[in-house]
Amino acid sequence: VVFEFPVRCWRADMVIFHMSGDVTVVEMKDGARGGLAVLSGIGQCGLYASIIGMSMAGRRKVQRALMWTRAGSHESDEIDSEIGRVCIEAGVKPLFMPSVDEILKVRLGAIVSGVCNGAA
């Protein structure tokens, strides 16, 4: 796994080199910036995958993936579903991540639960 992989005059957020010889280009987006900002990652994945595919002869397959976080609102459920659908139609693997706030709430809940149950 290489973060900030140089691709000509740009940088792919993450490139995964698989033992099989395949490569996966992952573009990461912050869902708090809105659905259109996230969707722009599909084009970036395509650009980076094309450049990497042309420059790495012998690789069996260059896959594309878009990883994004949710904005954190209830309305974002519908937006996230739509982004996932568009990704699939574009041949990009959707990798949805909860927002940082949601992750922290779950972690805090586990800590509080442990304290209340005498585990801490």
N, C-alpha and C positions, 0 to 999 in steps of 0.2 A: 504494500500500500504506500503510495507516494502522495503527499498533500502538496498543493500548489505546484503541480507538475507543469513545467514550461511547455507551451504549445505555440510555437512561433512567437508573436509579440503578446500573447495572452498567457493565462495560467488556468489550467483546469483545477477545480477545487480538490478533487481526489481521483487518482487513477489506480486501479487494482490490477496487478499482473498475476494471473492465475497460473498454477502449475501446469495446467493443460495447454498453455500457450495463448489462451484467450485474454482479452483485456476488457475491463469495464471502466468507462468514464462516468464519474458521478459529479453532477453539479448540485450545489447546496444553496437553498434559498430560505430567507426568513419570511414566514407567512404573515408576520405582523406588517410587512410592507405592502400587502395586498395580493390578490389573485393574479393580476396581470404581471406583477414583478416576479411571482413564482413561475408563471407560464413562460416567461422569457428564458428560463433555464432550459426549456426543451430545445430551443434554437441553439443555445450555447453548447449543449450536449452534442447536437448534430455536427456543429462546426468542429469541435474538438475531436470527436470520434472520426470524422472524415480525415482530418489532418494526421491524427495518430495512425489511422488505418493505412494511409498512403505511405507513411514514413517507416512503418514496421512490417516489412515484408516477412512472410512466414508465420505471422500470427493467424490463428484459425478464425477468430471472430472478435470484433470490437463491439461490445454491448454498451448501451446508454442507460443511465439511471438518473432520476431527479429526486433528490432528498429535500424535503421542506418541513418546516415547523408550522404548527397551527397558530393563528393569531390569538386564540384563547377565548373567543366569543362563541356563543351557541350558533350564531349565523354561519360561522366558518365551517361547520359540519357539511353543509350543502356545497360550499365552495371547494372544500377538500375533496369531496366526492367527484365534483366536476373536473378538477385538476387531474385526479387519478384516471378518470375516463379519457380525457384528452391525451394524457401520457400514453396510455395503452394504445389508443388509435394511432399515435405517432411512433410507436415502436420503442417507447422509453419506459423502463421499469419504474413505477411509482414507489417511492420509499418515504412514507408519511411518518413524521415524528411528532410527538406531542410538544406543546410549547414548553419553554423553560419553566414558566409559572406552574404548569400542570405537573411537571416532573418534581418540582420542589414541594408542591402540595402533597403528592403521594409520599415523598420521603419524610416530610414533616408528620404526616399521618402515621407512618410506620414508627417513627420515634415516639410520638405521643402514645400510641398504642402500647409500645414496649414499656414505657414509663408507667402507664396506668395498670398494666398487667404484672408489674414488678420485675420486668426483665432488665431494666436499666440500672 
